């Protein structure tokens, strides 16, 4: 079994997009601000659909937003 952790660049991307707030991103994606906060803090892994919507909101690829880091 492959083990690893999903990390993200959401905070950096929000900053680079005119300091977008978590609420603004949540509104664009269709989730709550609390969901964006939990994803950004790596306390919650988004569904594939939400991950793609976040990438679209930043006009970048999903790999630019999320990374899967393995121990190996």
Predicted model as a PDB file, atoms N, CA, C, CB and O in Angstrom, pLDDT in the B-factor column:
MODEL        1                                                                  
ATOM      1  N   UNK A   1       0.832  -1.172   0.000  1.00 88.00           N  
ATOM      2  CA  UNK A   1       0.000   0.000   0.000  1.00 88.00           C  
ATOM      3  C   UNK A   1       0.883   1.244   0.000  1.00 88.00           C  
ATOM      4  CB  UNK A   1      -0.950  -0.007   1.206  1.00 88.00           C  
ATOM      5  O   UNK A   1       1.811   1.358   0.801  1.00 88.00           O  
ATOM      6  N   UNK A   2       0.590   2.165  -0.896  1.00 86.00           N  
ATOM      7  CA  UNK A   2       1.342   3.416  -0.973  1.00 86.00           C  
ATOM      8  C   UNK A   2       0.802   4.377   0.083  1.00 86.00           C  
ATOM      9  CB  UNK A   2       1.248   4.046  -2.404  1.00 86.00           C  
ATOM     10  O   UNK A   2      -0.402   4.621   0.166  1.00 86.00           O  
ATOM     11  N   UNK A   3       1.706   4.910   0.878  1.00 89.00           N  
ATOM     12  CA  UNK A   3       1.313   5.877   1.897  1.00 89.00           C  
ATOM     13  C   UNK A   3       1.914   7.224   1.549  1.00 89.00           C  
ATOM     14  CB  UNK A   3       1.761   5.420   3.310  1.00 89.00           C  
ATOM     15  O   UNK A   3       3.020   7.311   1.015  1.00 89.00           O  
ATOM     16  N   UNK A   4       1.179   8.260   1.855  1.00 89.00           N  
ATOM     17  CA  UNK A   4       1.667   9.603   1.581  1.00 89.00           C  
ATOM     18  C   UNK A   4       0.706  10.639   2.113  1.00 89.00           C  
ATOM     19  CB  UNK A   4       1.881   9.803   0.090  1.00 89.00           C  
ATOM     20  O   UNK A   4      -0.280  10.315   2.775  1.00 89.00           O  
ATOM     21  N   UNK A   5       1.004  11.877   1.819  1.00 91.00           N  
ATOM     22  CA  UNK A   5       0.205  12.984   2.302  1.00 91.00           C  
ATOM     23  C   UNK A   5      -0.063  13.951   1.157  1.00 91.00           C  
ATOM     24  CB  UNK A   5       0.906  13.699   3.474  1.00 91.00           C  
ATOM     25  O   UNK A   5       0.816  14.240   0.345  1.00 91.00           O  
ATOM     26  N   UNK A   6      -1.299  14.443   1.111  1.00 93.00           N  
ATOM     27  CA  UNK A   6      -1.652  15.460   0.118  1.00 93.00           C  
ATOM     28  C   UNK A   6      -1.335  16.822   0.708  1.00 93.00           C  
ATOM     29  CB  UNK A   6      -3.162  15.363  -0.296  1.00 93.00           C  
ATOM     30  O   UNK A   6      -1.803  17.166   1.793  1.00 93.00           O  
ATOM     31  N   UNK A   7      -0.541  17.590  -0.011  1.00 96.00           N  
ATOM     32  CA  UNK A   7      -0.253  18.972   0.377  1.00 96.00           C  
ATOM     33  C   UNK A   7      -0.815  19.883  -0.698  1.00 96.00           C  
ATOM     34  CB  UNK A   7       1.285  19.212   0.574  1.00 96.00           C  
ATOM     35  O   UNK A   7      -1.200  19.421  -1.772  1.00 96.00           O  
ATOM     36  N   UNK A   8      -0.862  21.174  -0.413  1.00 98.00           N  
ATOM     37  CA  UNK A   8      -1.421  22.094  -1.399  1.00 98.00           C  
ATOM     38  C   UNK A   8      -0.758  23.458  -1.316  1.00 98.00           C  
ATOM     39  CB  UNK A   8      -2.924  22.233  -1.205  1.00 98.00           C  
ATOM     40  O   UNK A   8      -0.066  23.786  -0.352  1.00 98.00           O  
ATOM     41  N   UNK A   9      -0.994  24.235  -2.356  1.00 98.00           N  
ATOM     42  CA  UNK A   9      -0.459  25.592  -2.465  1.00 98.00           C  
ATOM     43  C   UNK A   9      -1.589  26.622  -2.455  1.00 98.00           C  
ATOM     44  CB  UNK A   9       0.382  25.738  -3.747  1.00 98.00           C  
ATOM     45  O   UNK A   9      -1.440  27.711  -3.010  1.00 98.00           O  
ATOM     46  N   UNK A  10      -2.692  26.292  -1.839  1.00 98.00           N  
ATOM     47  CA  UNK A  10      -3.862  27.170  -1.910  1.00 98.00           C  
ATOM     48  C   UNK A  10      -3.564  28.540  -1.309  1.00 98.00           C  
ATOM     49  CB  UNK A  10      -5.052  26.531  -1.189  1.00 98.00           C  
ATOM     50  O   UNK A  10      -3.916  29.556  -1.907  1.00 98.00           O  
ATOM     51  N   UNK A  11      -2.929  28.591  -0.149  1.00 98.00           N  
ATOM     52  CA  UNK A  11      -2.646  29.894   0.476  1.00 98.00           C  
ATOM     53  C   UNK A  11      -1.801  30.759  -0.447  1.00 98.00           C  
ATOM     54  CB  UNK A  11      -1.925  29.706   1.829  1.00 98.00           C  
ATOM     55  O   UNK A  11      -2.100  31.939  -0.629  1.00 98.00           O  
ATOM     56  N   UNK A  12      -0.759  30.195  -1.028  1.00 98.00           N  
ATOM     57  CA  UNK A  12       0.106  30.937  -1.943  1.00 98.00           C  
ATOM     58  C   UNK A  12      -0.673  31.399  -3.172  1.00 98.00           C  
ATOM     59  CB  UNK A  12       1.303  30.073  -2.369  1.00 98.00           C  
ATOM     60  O   UNK A  12      -0.539  32.542  -3.609  1.00 98.00           O  
ATOM     61  N   UNK A  13      -1.484  30.504  -3.721  1.00 98.00           N  
ATOM     62  CA  UNK A  13      -2.264  30.867  -4.905  1.00 98.00           C  
ATOM     63  C   UNK A  13      -3.282  31.960  -4.593  1.00 98.00           C  
ATOM     64  CB  UNK A  13      -2.976  29.638  -5.465  1.00 98.00           C  
ATOM     65  O   UNK A  13      -3.507  32.849  -5.415  1.00 98.00           O  
ATOM     66  N   UNK A  14      -3.897  31.902  -3.419  1.00 98.00           N  
ATOM     67  CA  UNK A  14      -4.834  32.961  -3.043  1.00 98.00           C  
ATOM     68  C   UNK A  14      -4.104  34.301  -2.958  1.00 98.00           C  
ATOM     69  CB  UNK A  14      -5.518  32.632  -1.693  1.00 98.00           C  
ATOM     70  O   UNK A  14      -4.614  35.323  -3.418  1.00 98.00           O  
ATOM     71  N   UNK A  15      -2.920  34.290  -2.372  1.00 98.00           N  
ATOM     72  CA  UNK A  15      -2.123  35.507  -2.263  1.00 98.00           C  
ATOM     73  C   UNK A  15      -1.781  36.057  -3.645  1.00 98.00           C  
ATOM     74  CB  UNK A  15      -0.840  35.237  -1.467  1.00 98.00           C  
ATOM     75  O   UNK A  15      -1.864  37.262  -3.884  1.00 98.00           O  
ATOM     76  N   UNK A  16      -1.399  35.165  -4.545  1.00 97.00           N  
ATOM     77  CA  UNK A  16      -1.008  35.573  -5.900  1.00 97.00           C  
ATOM     78  C   UNK A  16      -2.203  36.044  -6.735  1.00 97.00           C  
ATOM     79  CB  UNK A  16      -0.315  34.416  -6.609  1.00 97.00           C  
ATOM     80  O   UNK A  16      -2.018  36.693  -7.765  1.00 97.00           O  
ATOM     81  N   UNK A  17      -3.394  35.730  -6.310  1.00 97.00           N  
ATOM     82  CA  UNK A  17      -4.606  36.156  -7.024  1.00 97.00           C  
ATOM     83  C   UNK A  17      -5.280  37.279  -6.236  1.00 97.00           C  
ATOM     84  CB  UNK A  17      -5.594  34.952  -7.229  1.00 97.00           C  
ATOM     85  O   UNK A  17      -6.414  37.154  -5.773  1.00 97.00           O  
ATOM     86  N   UNK A  18      -4.540  38.378  -6.102  1.00 96.00           N  
ATOM     87  CA  UNK A  18      -5.042  39.588  -5.443  1.00 96.00           C  
ATOM     88  C   UNK A  18      -5.502  39.339  -4.013  1.00 96.00           C  
ATOM     89  CB  UNK A  18      -6.183  40.169  -6.240  1.00 96.00           C  
ATOM     90  O   UNK A  18      -6.503  39.896  -3.561  1.00 96.00           O  
ATOM     91  N   UNK A  19      -4.764  38.501  -3.316  1.00 97.00           N  
ATOM     92  CA  UNK A  19      -5.070  38.171  -1.922  1.00 97.00           C  
ATOM     93  C   UNK A  19      -6.531  37.745  -1.752  1.00 97.00           C  
ATOM     94  CB  UNK A  19      -4.767  39.370  -1.018  1.00 97.00           C  
ATOM     95  O   UNK A  19      -7.248  38.227  -0.875  1.00 97.00           O  
ATOM     96  N   UNK A  20      -6.936  36.828  -2.622  1.00 98.00           N  
ATOM     97  CA  UNK A  20      -8.285  36.266  -2.571  1.00 98.00           C  
ATOM     98  C   UNK A  20      -8.552  35.692  -1.181  1.00 98.00           C  
ATOM     99  CB  UNK A  20      -8.468  35.173  -3.657  1.00 98.00           C  
ATOM    100  O   UNK A  20      -7.701  35.015  -0.605  1.00 98.00           O  
ATOM    101  N   UNK A  21      -9.722  35.964  -0.658  1.00 98.00           N  
ATOM    102  CA  UNK A  21     -10.065  35.421   0.661  1.00 98.00           C  
ATOM    103  C   UNK A  21     -10.536  33.975   0.526  1.00 98.00           C  
ATOM    104  CB  UNK A  21     -11.158  36.283   1.342  1.00 98.00           C  
ATOM    105  O   UNK A  21     -10.878  33.514  -0.563  1.00 98.00           O  
ATOM    106  N   UNK A  22     -10.546  33.285   1.642  1.00 98.00           N  
ATOM    107  CA  UNK A  22     -11.086  31.928   1.647  1.00 98.00           C  
ATOM    108  C   UNK A  22     -12.556  31.949   1.239  1.00 98.00           C  
ATOM    109  CB  UNK A  22     -10.921  31.278   3.038  1.00 98.00           C  
ATOM    110  O   UNK A  22     -13.022  31.042   0.549  1.00 98.00           O  
ATOM    111  N   UNK A  23     -13.287  32.975   1.661  1.00 98.00           N  
ATOM    112  CA  UNK A  23     -14.699  33.075   1.317  1.00 98.00           C  
ATOM    113  C   UNK A  23     -14.890  33.269  -0.185  1.00 98.00           C  
ATOM    114  CB  UNK A  23     -15.349  34.224   2.083  1.00 98.00           C  
ATOM    115  O   UNK A  23     -15.788  32.669  -0.775  1.00 98.00           O  
ATOM    116  N   UNK A  24     -14.063  34.094  -0.805  1.00 98.00           N  
ATOM    117  CA  UNK A  24     -14.149  34.302  -2.258  1.00 98.00           C  
ATOM    118  C   UNK A  24     -13.889  32.999  -3.010  1.00 98.00           C  
ATOM    119  CB  UNK A  24     -13.144  35.382  -2.710  1.00 98.00           C  
ATOM    120  O   UNK A  24     -14.595  32.677  -3.966  1.00 98.00           O  
ATOM    121  N   UNK A  25     -12.878  32.255  -2.576  1.00 98.00           N  
ATOM    122  CA  UNK A  25     -12.588  30.968  -3.209  1.00 98.00           C  
ATOM    123  C   UNK A  25     -13.737  29.997  -2.981  1.00 98.00           C  
ATOM    124  CB  UNK A  25     -11.273  30.377  -2.667  1.00 98.00           C  
ATOM    125  O   UNK A  25     -14.143  29.285  -3.900  1.00 98.00           O  
ATOM    126  N   UNK A  26     -14.255  29.966  -1.776  1.00 98.00           N  
ATOM    127  CA  UNK A  26     -15.380  29.079  -1.467  1.00 98.00           C  
ATOM    128  C   UNK A  26     -16.577  29.390  -2.356  1.00 98.00           C  
ATOM    129  CB  UNK A  26     -15.775  29.207   0.012  1.00 98.00           C  
ATOM    130  O   UNK A  26     -17.227  28.474  -2.859  1.00 98.00           O  
ATOM    131  N   UNK A  27     -16.873  30.668  -2.554  1.00 98.00           N  
ATOM    132  CA  UNK A  27     -17.990  31.064  -3.405  1.00 98.00           C  
ATOM    133  C   UNK A  27     -17.783  30.614  -4.847  1.00 98.00           C  
ATOM    134  CB  UNK A  27     -18.180  32.575  -3.354  1.00 98.00           C  
ATOM    135  O   UNK A  27     -18.725  30.167  -5.502  1.00 98.00           O  
ATOM    136  N   UNK A  28     -16.560  30.730  -5.339  1.00 98.00           N  
ATOM    137  CA  UNK A  28     -16.262  30.309  -6.714  1.00 98.00           C  
ATOM    138  C   UNK A  28     -16.383  28.795  -6.886  1.00 98.00           C  
ATOM    139  CB  UNK A  28     -14.857  30.761  -7.109  1.00 98.00           C  
ATOM    140  O   UNK A  28     -16.817  28.305  -7.929  1.00 98.00           O  
ATOM    141  N   UNK A  29     -15.992  28.068  -5.843  1.00 98.00           N  
ATOM    142  CA  UNK A  29     -15.954  26.604  -5.922  1.00 98.00           C  
ATOM    143  C   UNK A  29     -17.297  25.978  -5.551  1.00 98.00           C  
ATOM    144  CB  UNK A  29     -14.861  26.058  -5.007  1.00 98.00           C  
ATOM    145  O   UNK A  29     -17.622  24.880  -6.003  1.00 98.00           O  
ATOM    146  N   UNK A  30     -18.074  26.680  -4.727  1.00 98.00           N  
ATOM    147  CA  UNK A  30     -19.372  26.149  -4.311  1.00 98.00           C  
ATOM    148  C   UNK A  30     -19.327  25.335  -3.037  1.00 98.00           C  
ATOM    149  CB  UNK A  30     -19.935  25.313  -5.393  1.00 98.00           C  
ATOM    150  O   UNK A  30     -20.101  24.394  -2.857  1.00 98.00           O  
ATOM    151  N   UNK A  31     -18.408  25.708  -2.150  1.00 98.00           N  
ATOM    152  CA  UNK A  31     -18.300  25.056  -0.842  1.00 98.00           C  
ATOM    153  C   UNK A  31     -18.291  26.143   0.228  1.00 98.00           C  
ATOM    154  CB  UNK A  31     -17.008  24.158  -0.749  1.00 98.00           C  
ATOM    155  O   UNK A  31     -18.365  27.329  -0.096  1.00 98.00           O  
ATOM    156  N   UNK A  32     -18.201  25.755   1.488  1.00 98.00           N  
ATOM    157  CA  UNK A  32     -18.153  26.738   2.564  1.00 98.00           C  
ATOM    158  C   UNK A  32     -16.719  27.219   2.789  1.00 98.00           C  
ATOM    159  CB  UNK A  32     -18.728  26.145   3.861  1.00 98.00           C  
ATOM    160  O   UNK A  32     -15.755  26.581   2.366  1.00 98.00           O  
ATOM    161  N   UNK A  33     -16.611  28.359   3.465  1.00 98.00           N  
ATOM    162  CA  UNK A  33     -15.298  28.878   3.821  1.00 98.00           C  
ATOM    163  C   UNK A  33     -14.580  27.893   4.745  1.00 98.00           C  
ATOM    164  CB  UNK A  33     -15.425  30.262   4.494  1.00 98.00           C  
ATOM    165  O   UNK A  33     -13.360  27.741   4.675  1.00 98.00           O  
ATOM    166  N   UNK A  34     -15.342  27.232   5.605  1.00 98.00           N  
ATOM    167  CA  UNK A  34     -14.747  26.269   6.526  1.00 98.00           C  
ATOM    168  C   UNK A  34     -14.131  25.093   5.772  1.00 98.00           C  
ATOM    169  CB  UNK A  34     -15.796  25.765   7.517  1.00 98.00           C  
ATOM    170  O   UNK A  34     -13.102  24.560   6.187  1.00 98.00           O  
ATOM    171  N   UNK A  35     -14.755  24.691   4.670  1.00 98.00           N  
ATOM    172  CA  UNK A  35     -14.200  23.612   3.848  1.00 98.00           C  
ATOM    173  C   UNK A  35     -12.881  24.046   3.236  1.00 98.00           C  
ATOM    174  CB  UNK A  35     -15.191  23.199   2.742  1.00 98.00           C  
ATOM    175  O   UNK A  35     -11.910  23.289   3.260  1.00 98.00           O  
ATOM    176  N   UNK A  36     -12.831  25.258   2.685  1.00 98.00           N  
ATOM    177  CA  UNK A  36     -11.577  25.769   2.115  1.00 98.00           C  
ATOM    178  C   UNK A  36     -10.513  25.849   3.198  1.00 98.00           C  
ATOM    179  CB  UNK A  36     -11.789  27.161   1.464  1.00 98.00           C  
ATOM    180  O   UNK A  36      -9.360  25.493   2.955  1.00 98.00           O  
ATOM    181  N   UNK A  37     -10.876  26.306   4.376  1.00 98.00           N  
ATOM    182  CA  UNK A  37      -9.933  26.397   5.480  1.00 98.00           C  
ATOM    183  C   UNK A  37      -9.362  25.025   5.825  1.00 98.00           C  
ATOM    184  CB  UNK A  37     -10.607  27.014   6.704  1.00 98.00           C  
ATOM    185  O   UNK A  37      -8.155  24.886   6.018  1.00 98.00           O  
ATOM    186  N   UNK A  38     -10.219  24.018   5.904  1.00 98.00           N  
ATOM    187  CA  UNK A  38      -9.769  22.663   6.250  1.00 98.00           C  
ATOM    188  C   UNK A  38      -8.889  22.069   5.153  1.00 98.00           C  
ATOM    189  CB  UNK A  38     -10.975  21.750   6.499  1.00 98.00           C  
ATOM    190  O   UNK A  38      -7.903  21.393   5.448  1.00 98.00           O  
ATOM    191  N   UNK A  39      -9.236  22.317   3.891  1.00 98.00           N  
ATOM    192  CA  UNK A  39      -8.405  21.820   2.786  1.00 98.00           C  
ATOM    193  C   UNK A  39      -7.048  22.510   2.812  1.00 98.00           C  
ATOM    194  CB  UNK A  39      -9.104  22.053   1.416  1.00 98.00           C  
ATOM    195  O   UNK A  39      -6.009  21.859   2.703  1.00 98.00           O  
ATOM    196  N   UNK A  40      -7.063  23.824   2.957  1.00 97.00           N  
ATOM    197  CA  UNK A  40      -5.823  24.607   2.979  1.00 97.00           C  
ATOM    198  C   UNK A  40      -4.900  24.170   4.118  1.00 97.00           C  
ATOM    199  CB  UNK A  40      -6.143  26.100   3.113  1.00 97.00           C  
ATOM    200  O   UNK A  40      -3.680  24.142   3.956  1.00 97.00           O  
ATOM    201  N   UNK A  41      -5.473  23.835   5.252  1.00 96.00           N  
ATOM    202  CA  UNK A  41      -4.690  23.408   6.422  1.00 96.00           C  
ATOM    203  C   UNK A  41      -4.330  21.926   6.369  1.00 96.00           C  
ATOM    204  CB  UNK A  41      -5.462  23.697   7.702  1.00 96.00           C  
ATOM    205  O   UNK A  41      -3.743  21.402   7.315  1.00 96.00           O  
ATOM    206  N   UNK A  42      -4.673  21.244   5.274  1.00 93.00           N  
ATOM    207  CA  UNK A  42      -4.393  19.810   5.088  1.00 93.00           C  
ATOM    208  C   UNK A  42      -5.069  18.961   6.156  1.00 93.00           C  
ATOM    209  CB  UNK A  42      -2.883  19.555   5.108  1.00 93.00           C  
ATOM    210  O   UNK A  42      -4.559  17.904   6.525  1.00 93.00           O  
ATOM    211  N   UNK A  43      -6.211  19.419   6.651  1.00 95.00           N  
ATOM    212  CA  UNK A  43      -6.993  18.635   7.606  1.00 95.00           C  
ATOM    213  C   UNK A  43      -8.079  17.842   6.906  1.00 95.00           C  
ATOM    214  CB  UNK A  43      -7.611  19.541   8.660  1.00 95.00           C  
ATOM    215  O   UNK A  43      -8.714  16.980   7.512  1.00 95.00           O  
ATOM    216  N   UNK A  44      -8.292  18.131   5.631  1.00 94.00           N  
ATOM    217  CA  UNK A  44      -9.357  17.498   4.859  1.00 94.00           C  
ATOM    218  C   UNK A  44      -8.905  17.413   3.413  1.00 94.00           C  
ATOM    219  CB  UNK A  44     -10.700  18.284   4.983  1.00 94.00           C  
ATOM    220  O   UNK A  44      -8.404  18.391   2.858  1.00 94.00           O  
ATOM    221  N   UNK A  45      -9.080  16.249   2.799  1.00 94.00           N  
ATOM    222  CA  UNK A  45      -8.756  16.082   1.383  1.00 94.00           C  
ATOM    223  C   UNK A  45     -10.023  16.285   0.564  1.00 94.00           C  
ATOM    224  CB  UNK A  45      -8.135  14.676   1.106  1.00 94.00           C  
ATOM    225  O   UNK A  45     -11.041  15.645   0.825  1.00 94.00           O  
ATOM    226  N   UNK A  46      -9.965  17.166  -0.419  1.00 96.00           N  
ATOM    227  CA  UNK A  46     -11.164  17.449  -1.197  1.00 96.00           C  
ATOM    228  C   UNK A  46     -11.524  16.302  -2.125  1.00 96.00           C  
ATOM    229  CB  UNK A  46     -10.977  18.714  -1.996  1.00 96.00           C  
ATOM    230  O   UNK A  46     -10.686  15.463  -2.454  1.00 96.00           O  
ATOM    231  N   UNK A  47     -12.784  16.279  -2.542  1.00 97.00           N  
ATOM    232  CA  UNK A  47     -13.181  15.338  -3.589  1.00 97.00           C  
ATOM    233  C   UNK A  47     -12.439  15.730  -4.865  1.00 97.00           C  
ATOM    234  CB  UNK A  47     -14.746  15.341  -3.811  1.00 97.00           C  
ATOM    235  O   UNK A  47     -11.925  16.842  -4.982  1.00 97.00           O  
ATOM    236  N   UNK A  48     -12.391  14.826  -5.789  1.00 97.00           N  
ATOM    237  CA  UNK A  48     -11.734  15.106  -7.063  1.00 97.00           C  
ATOM    238  C   UNK A  48     -12.411  16.285  -7.758  1.00 97.00           C  
ATOM    239  CB  UNK A  48     -11.758  13.858  -7.972  1.00 97.00           C  
ATOM    240  O   UNK A  48     -11.737  17.139  -8.335  1.00 97.00           O  
ATOM    241  N   UNK A  49     -13.730  16.331  -7.704  1.00 98.00           N  
ATOM    242  CA  UNK A  49     -14.471  17.425  -8.333  1.00 98.00           C  
ATOM    243  C   UNK A  49     -14.098  18.773  -7.710  1.00 98.00           C  
ATOM    244  CB  UNK A  49     -15.985  17.185  -8.207  1.00 98.00           C  
ATOM    245  O   UNK A  49     -13.854  19.741  -8.431  1.00 98.00           O  
ATOM    246  N   UNK A  50     -14.053  18.839  -6.398  1.00 98.00           N  
ATOM    247  CA  UNK A  50     -13.699  20.094  -5.726  1.00 98.00           C  
ATOM    248  C   UNK A  50     -12.252  20.471  -6.025  1.00 98.00           C  
ATOM    249  CB  UNK A  50     -13.916  19.974  -4.203  1.00 98.00           C  
ATOM    250  O   UNK A  50     -11.948  21.648  -6.215  1.00 98.00           O  
ATOM    251  N   UNK A  51     -11.372  19.501  -6.066  1.00 98.00           N  
ATOM    252  CA  UNK A  51      -9.967  19.771  -6.393  1.00 98.00           C  
ATOM    253  C   UNK A  51      -9.847  20.392  -7.780  1.00 98.00           C  
ATOM    254  CB  UNK A  51      -9.133  18.476  -6.319  1.00 98.00           C  
ATOM    255  O   UNK A  51      -9.103  21.356  -7.967  1.00 98.00           O  
ATOM    256  N   UNK A  52     -10.573  19.847  -8.751  1.00 98.00           N  
ATOM    257  CA  UNK A  52     -10.542  20.415 -10.098  1.00 98.00           C  
ATOM    258  C   UNK A  52     -11.144  21.813 -10.123  1.00 98.00           C  
ATOM    259  CB  UNK A  52     -11.287  19.508 -11.074  1.00 98.00           C  
ATOM    260  O   UNK A  52     -10.634  22.694 -10.816  1.00 98.00           O  
ATOM    261  N   UNK A  53     -12.230  22.029  -9.373  1.00 98.00           N  
ATOM    262  CA  UNK A  53     -12.850  23.357  -9.327  1.00 98.00           C  
ATOM    263  C   UNK A  53     -11.896  24.385  -8.722  1.00 98.00           C  
ATOM    264  CB  UNK A  53     -14.159  23.312  -8.519  1.00 98.00           C  
ATOM    265  O   UNK A  53     -11.861  25.532  -9.167  1.00 98.00           O  
ATOM    266  N   UNK A  54     -11.135  23.991  -7.727  1.00 98.00           N  
ATOM    267  CA  UNK A  54     -10.145  24.898  -7.138  1.00 98.00           C  
ATOM    268  C   UNK A  54      -9.086  25.251  -8.181  1.00 98.00           C  
ATOM    269  CB  UNK A  54      -9.483  24.257  -5.884  1.00 98.00           C  
ATOM    270  O   UNK A  54      -8.713  26.416  -8.321  1.00 98.00           O  
ATOM    271  N   UNK A  55      -8.609  24.263  -8.901  1.00 98.00           N  
ATOM    272  CA  UNK A  55      -7.617  24.518  -9.949  1.00 98.00           C  
ATOM    273  C   UNK A  55      -8.179  25.460 -11.013  1.00 98.00           C  
ATOM    274  CB  UNK A  55      -7.166  23.196 -10.599  1.00 98.00           C  
ATOM    275  O   UNK A  55      -7.480  26.367 -11.464  1.00 98.00           O  
ATOM    276  N   UNK A  56      -9.414  25.258 -11.411  1.00 98.00           N  
ATOM    277  CA  UNK A  56     -10.047  26.129 -12.407  1.00 98.00           C  
ATOM    278  C   UNK A  56     -10.167  27.555 -11.861  1.00 98.00           C  
ATOM    279  CB  UNK A  56     -11.446  25.582 -12.804  1.00 98.00           C  
ATOM    280  O   UNK A  56      -9.955  28.519 -12.597  1.00 98.00           O  
ATOM    281  N   UNK A  57     -10.502  27.689 -10.594  1.00 98.00           N  
ATOM    282  CA  UNK A  57     -10.627  29.013  -9.981  1.00 98.00           C  
ATOM    283  C   UNK A  57      -9.312  29.788 -10.060  1.00 98.00           C  
ATOM    284  CB  UNK A  57     -11.072  28.883  -8.518  1.00 98.00           C  
ATOM    285  O   UNK A  57      -9.313  31.014 -10.171  1.00 98.00           O  
ATOM    286  N   UNK A  58      -8.194  29.065 -10.002  1.00 98.00           N  
ATOM    287  CA  UNK A  58      -6.882  29.696 -10.087  1.00 98.00           C  
ATOM    288  C   UNK A  58      -6.311  29.664 -11.510  1.00 98.00           C  
ATOM    289  CB  UNK A  58      -5.921  29.013  -9.132  1.00 98.00           C  
ATOM    290  O   UNK A  58      -5.197  30.134 -11.744  1.00 98.00           O  
ATOM    291  N   UNK A  59      -7.070  29.114 -12.449  1.00 98.00           N  
ATOM    292  CA  UNK A  59      -6.643  29.013 -13.850  1.00 98.00           C  
ATOM    293  C   UNK A  59      -5.285  28.312 -13.955  1.00 98.00           C  
ATOM    294  CB  UNK A  59      -6.569  30.416 -14.494  1.00 98.00           C  
ATOM    295  O   UNK A  59      -4.364  28.793 -14.614  1.00 98.00           O  
ATOM    296  N   UNK A  60      -5.194  27.167 -13.287  1.00 98.00           N  
ATOM    297  CA  UNK A  60      -3.959  26.397 -13.345  1.00 98.00           C  
ATOM    298  C   UNK A  60      -4.291  24.906 -13.311  1.00 98.00           C  
ATOM    299  CB  UNK A  60      -3.012  26.778 -12.174  1.00 98.00           C  
ATOM    300  O   UNK A  60      -5.454  24.523 -13.184  1.00 98.00           O  
ATOM    301  N   UNK A  61      -3.270  24.082 -13.424  1.00 98.00           N  
ATOM    302  CA  UNK A  61      -3.498  22.640 -13.399  1.00 98.00           C  
ATOM    303  C   UNK A  61      -3.677  22.165 -11.964  1.00 98.00           C  
ATOM    304  CB  UNK A  61      -2.331  21.890 -14.074  1.00 98.00           C  
ATOM    305  O   UNK A  61      -3.265  22.829 -11.013  1.00 98.00           O  
ATOM    306  N   UNK A  62      -4.291  21.021 -11.832  1.00 98.00           N  
ATOM    307  CA  UNK A  62      -4.495  20.456 -10.503  1.00 98.00           C  
ATOM    308  C   UNK A  62      -3.153  20.160  -9.827  1.00 98.00           C  
ATOM    309  CB  UNK A  62      -5.343  19.176 -10.591  1.00 98.00           C  
ATOM    310  O   UNK A  62      -3.052  20.230  -8.603  1.00 98.00           O  
ATOM    311  N   UNK A  63      -2.123  19.830 -10.611  1.00 97.00           N  
ATOM    312  CA  UNK A  63      -0.795  19.568 -10.046  1.00 97.00           C  
ATOM    313  C   UNK A  63      -0.148  20.847  -9.504  1.00 97.00           C  
ATOM    314  CB  UNK A  63       0.114  18.935 -11.106  1.00 97.00           C  
ATOM    315  O   UNK A  63       0.739  20.779  -8.653  1.00 97.00           O  
ATOM    316  N   UNK A  64      -0.587  22.005  -9.990  1.00 98.00           N  
ATOM    317  CA  UNK A  64      -0.065  23.261  -9.456  1.00 98.00           C  
ATOM    318  C   UNK A  64      -0.681  23.582  -8.092  1.00 98.00           C  
ATOM    319  CB  UNK A  64      -0.335  24.406 -10.438  1.00 98.00           C  
ATOM    320  O   UNK A  64      -0.132  24.373  -7.325  1.00 98.00           O  
ATOM    321  N   UNK A  65      -1.818  22.964  -7.801  1.00 98.00           N  
ATOM    322  CA  UNK A  65      -2.515  23.215  -6.536  1.00 98.00           C  
ATOM    323  C   UNK A  65      -2.196  22.133  -5.507  1.00 98.00           C  
ATOM    324  CB  UNK A  65      -4.032  23.289  -6.767  1.00 98.00           C  
ATOM    325  O   UNK A  65      -1.893  22.434  -4.353  1.00 98.00           O  
ATOM    326  N   UNK A  66      -2.264  20.876  -5.931  1.00 98.00           N  
ATOM    327  CA  UNK A  66      -2.129  19.744  -5.003  1.00 98.00           C  
ATOM    328  C   UNK A  66      -0.938  18.867  -5.367  1.00 98.00           C  
ATOM    329  CB  UNK A  66      -3.411  18.901  -4.995  1.00 98.00           C  
ATOM    330  O   UNK A  66      -0.616  18.682  -6.541  1.00 98.00           O  
ATOM    331  N   UNK A  67      -0.288  18.330  -4.329  1.00 96.00           N  
ATOM    332  CA  UNK A  67       0.813  17.392  -4.510  1.00 96.00           C  
ATOM    333  C   UNK A  67       0.548  16.188  -3.606  1.00 96.00           C  
ATOM    334  CB  UNK A  67       2.202  18.063  -4.183  1.00 96.00           C  
ATOM    335  O   UNK A  67      -0.035  16.313  -2.529  1.00 96.00           O  
ATOM    336  N   UNK A  68       0.986  15.033  -4.067  1.00 94.00           N  
ATOM    337  CA  UNK A  68       0.918  13.824  -3.249  1.00 94.00           C  
ATOM    338  C   UNK A  68       2.341  13.420  -2.938  1.00 94.00           C  
ATOM    339  CB  UNK A  68       0.136  12.665  -3.972  1.00 94.00           C  
ATOM    340  O   UNK A  68       3.081  12.982  -3.818  1.00 94.00           O  
ATOM    341  N   UNK A  69       2.719  13.569  -1.684  1.00 90.00           N  
ATOM    342  CA  UNK A  69       4.081  13.277  -1.248  1.00 90.00           C  
ATOM    343  C   UNK A  69       4.139  11.928  -0.561  1.00 90.00           C  
ATOM    344  CB  UNK A  69       4.597  14.372  -0.310  1.00 90.00           C  
ATOM    345  O   UNK A  69       3.435  11.680   0.418  1.00 90.00           O  
ATOM    346  N   UNK A  70       4.991  11.059  -1.090  1.00 88.00           N  
ATOM    347  CA  UNK A  70       5.170   9.745  -0.471  1.00 88.00           C  
ATOM    348  C   UNK A  70       6.456   9.746   0.347  1.00 88.00           C  
ATOM    349  CB  UNK A  70       5.203   8.620  -1.546  1.00 88.00           C  
ATOM    350  O   UNK A  70       7.324  10.603   0.178  1.00 88.00           O  
ATOM    351  N   UNK A  71       6.552   8.777   1.224  1.00 73.00           N  
ATOM    352  CA  UNK A  71       7.731   8.669   2.075  1.00 73.00           C  
ATOM    353  C   UNK A  71       8.929   8.092   1.317  1.00 73.00           C  
ATOM    354  CB  UNK A  71       7.419   7.804   3.290  1.00 73.00           C  
ATOM    355  O   UNK A  71      10.075   8.237   1.744  1.00 73.00           O  
ATOM    356  N   UNK A  72       8.653   7.442   0.198  1.00 59.00           N  
ATOM    357  CA  UNK A  72       9.751   6.795  -0.538  1.00 59.00           C  
ATOM    358  C   UNK A  72      10.422   7.715  -1.520  1.00 59.00           C  
ATOM    359  CB  UNK A  72       9.246   5.589  -1.268  1.00 59.00           C  
ATOM    360  O   UNK A  72      11.359   7.308  -2.207  1.00 59.00           O  
TER     361      UNK A  72                                                      
ENDMDL                                                                          
END                                                                             
